[in-house]
Amino acid sequence: MIKTNLFALILVVSNTLFISCGSSLKSVQTNEKAGSSISGDISNKVVVPGADQLALYLPQLKGKKVGVMGNQTSIVGPDKKHLVDVLMDNKVDLKFAFAPEHGFRGNVERGEKFGNDIDQKTGLPLFTLYGGNKKQDSIVNSIDVMIFDLQDVGARFYTYITSLHRVMELCAKHNKKLIVLDRPNPNGDQVDGPVRHDDKFKSDVSWHKIAMIHGLTIGELAQMINGEHWLENGRQVDVQVVKVQNWDHKTMYDLPVIPSPSLPNQLSVRLYLSLCLFEGTDISVGRGTDWPFQVLGYTNSVYGSFTFTPGERHGMSKHVEGKGATNYGIDLRALDPEKQKFTLKYVLDFYQKTPDKSTFFARPEFFDKLAGTDQLRKQILAGESEAQIRASWSDDLKNYKQMRKKYLLYTDFE
């Protein structure tokens, strides 16, 4: 098990992409601000993300005009220096950076739009791709090489993989090389949930026809997008993946930096897979508390005896379910992160406890986009068990896993 304390860079900035389910900043065990140290080993070997392997990509940037897609997770080395700062220190000719949802330095709220801006620390021009950027073609056409470095968490509805797809589209369209600096998937030990098929449910939170819990790293998904010809007109990108060293899909990995404001620790990252479906309901997942994606509740005592009152926290003030009211529900903070895998039990339990079940899916269309299908919602309404629901997507998962095997860069968990 790789143990790393969460590190939060002090961030400034601008940009947000897409709608994902995001983050706060306190340790479950201590409820204190997380520290800045990180250590990790697998079989006594330190895990080395792609960004740390400068010798494998810096030489390719010499004399080139370079763009970056990154955010606060784009760090390099044990002192966690931002990738942009490292590239500038090495005299790389950086022209701009794209930012995903939550912005370049990680301080923008989920789903909030932001415009083009300047990174206050480096002066680097920052751009968003959210909702389409009229200048995106000229922006990408101004460089020779694009670098992609974002920490994903392994769920189809986490929008950083939609960012990947859009960057790949632009690089393919303008014949630009793409270097993906790969990072471990902290939920890479599982593949689960429905596979999206119908484009009716395609959205920023369900862009790809993959399992909801996809079991891929960013680098592996880039290979899949290329190999399955999912880009417009079947185009492909000249993509190089700088692989992670000393990691595989069987290995637990604690993130060194929070990936977004509502995922402050390893437990929230692991529970996120199961709890994000509540975003299609009015049930609180703890946004506006010190324990986002670690508590569940609603303003009705039928849901449990544990109580909490959501308020405002950094990155969680505008979209807070149950804000200012006492929420009743369950406390998941004592769970072992390593033992958490995707399950429907929480959604099914809260649905069964809801007095008027017709009100449970407050945002049914968004729930369906998160699931990538309307079948899951209809199965819950019909009173089906988790076993029955899982049986309905077993064949799709089997086929998806076979496709996935073709693009794996690391030893699988099964």
Summary of the structure (lengths in Angstrom):
residues: 414
radius of gyration: 20.4
end to end distance: 17.5
largest distance: 65.0
contacts: 1510
relative contact order: 0.16
helix: 29%
strand: 17%
